[in-house]
Amino acid sequence: MTVKPLEHLQFERLNPLEIDQVLQQNSLVYIPLGAFEWHGLHLPVGLDSLTSHGICLRAADKTGGLVMPPFYYGMSGSIWHHPHTILIEDEEIFLKILKTTLTRLETIGIKKVVIFTGHFSLKQLEALITLKKDWLSIQNSLELSIFSISDCPTVKIEADHGAIFETSVLAEIDPNLVKLENLPPIDTYPANDPDGNSKGDHRRDPNNILFGIFGDDPRHYDKLTGKVIVNKIVDWLIQSI
Ligand SMILES: [Zn+2]
């Protein structure tokens, strides 16, 4: 399946002449945030960054502006110790990188930045609230908006971790990266969720079939759901900025 690469909107791939040409039309830069963490056997560890990058590119395709390369460093959550997971504990480090990026973008004359996070651990969302507050407290010419993939009001499926929501979103953005065949067949090995709770501590047990996946069984994935979710998020972003 071919996915529109939108490489001409990726800031890091452009030379100064190409950059100026795009930004003269709309002085807008998207910064996609994500994380590097276990999402189950069927998904890549960089999922949150891959999805936020893809969504920002689709939004920029409609609004104009450029998209920064996605951040793969995100703030810690309750699964920081899972395999193949690298998260930041110290909020100061995370904010320093973001503030430096904003300051430099402001210095080169960017008028508006949209931060869009595909990673929504509580610490990540709290850090972003602090960032917004800090940015507003200083005199600046760069307008900052911040959105989380978990906050889109028109998407009725709750954002999750490696489950049906995130699996569907990535399958729409980059279908080749979703390997549902890595999970055991659902008929033989159905999810074993006490009281139907798909986010309980039993999913933290490495022997659980859906280890490290929090939310409804991703093996119920269907193609249309991902398309609907991503379209709604892109529309919401465009309308909000
Ligand atoms: Zn995720």
Boltz pocket constraint, residues with backbone or C-beta under 6 A from the ligand:
constraints:
  - pocket:
      binder: B
      contacts: [[A, 39], [A, 47], [A, 48], [A, 118], [A, 119], [A, 160], [A, 161], [A, 162], [A, 166]]
      max_distance: 6.0
